[in-house]
Amino acid sequence: MAAKKHIDKILKDWPFDSDHLSVRLVDGGDGREIIQMRIDMGLLQLETQGRPDGTRPFGNETVYHHLVSRQKSDDNEFVMDDEQCNEIDREFVQFYHRRICWLTLRKFDYAVRDADHTLALMDFCRAHSPDEEWTMSHEQYRPFVLFHRTQASALAAVEEENPEAAIQNINEGLDNFRTFFECYDAEDHFEEDELVKRLVELRESMREQFEVGKTLHEQLADAVAAEQYELAARLRDELAQRGDGGH
């Protein structure tokens, strides 16, 4: 008798919920963990390490790693062709799905890792894009990825009982947002951006909840702006003693 290949029982025991993202970590059967995401017509299964689909494109960990090696070995200016652009788009989608899974599972360090991969891939695309239209069709999503990355890094710090680091992570994320807006001559829209507002609200709610005043980094920035150089030097020393540096 032929083995049953359908997944009816899995889907019946795990109904789709259109109001919430349903994600779980399960045993893959060989000792490794895998992610499953319930979707309306079934489920997605993603690997937790390497590329989410478990493949090794051209023998590399990801398409990004493959293209970086290609670019380094190319004597001429490297420009991606249509096939490479399509493969990049597949990888963007895969890492997006896994990133939102990690956020749902509250595995914030992994969400940061996958966001960093996507941002690095976006940087590569911007540098080696075949045309400006293709570049902008991807750059429009950079704020969304930056938001996820900043949110995840802040929540990871909170879980490690370091709310000051969480606030600093948000400030660094806001700096990255500002750089993005400046890059496209849109700095006038920075303060009104909805994702920026949400990060500011998250920062101030954390500051209130954990009773955190100005962080040392914020105090240092204020001291430099006010040309209080002796105070700035003391704050840099304190940050260096904590291992945070003075940047």
Buried (B, 14 or more C-beta within 10 A) or exposed (E): EEEEEEEEEEBEEBEEEEEEEBBBEEEBEEEEEBBBBBEEEEBBBBBBEEBBBEBEBEEBBBBBBBBBEBBEEEEEEBEBEEEBBEBBBBBBEBBBBBBBBBBBBEBBEBBBBBBBBBBBBBEBBBEBBBEEEBBEEBBEEBBEBBBBBBBBBBBBBBEEEBBBBBBBBBBBBBEBBBEBBEEEEEEEEBEEBEBBEEBBEBBEEBBEEBEBEEBBBBBBBBBBEEEBEEBBEBBBEBBEEEEBEBE
